[in-house]
Amino acid sequence: RAALERELDAAWIQVVPSLWEEPFGLAAIEGMMRGTAVVASRAGGLSEIVRHAETGLLVPPGDIEALAACIALNPAVNPCNETGRSTGLSGVATGTIVTVA
């Protein structure tokens, strides 16, 4: 577990490229809590958790070009990192993690 945490701490982006609707986007929430940029598919619960261009970036499911373009963004100029972290941490603390975009 400690080795996994070290690897995840070094990440600058959390990509959740789901093709099908997920009931709850735990991977996206974990990325937000870590302060990494989150790029996720606009599908199911992910589109309720990630607020596009605010707490992360959403792409249409299966759109490889859009996914690649979001991943290629310079993390230093990505405004979603700290906002996503703040939203993820406060949502977990209050039990209101799901927000509607």
Order of alpha helices (4+ residues) and beta strands (2+ residues): alpha-beta-alpha-beta-alpha-beta-alpha-alpha
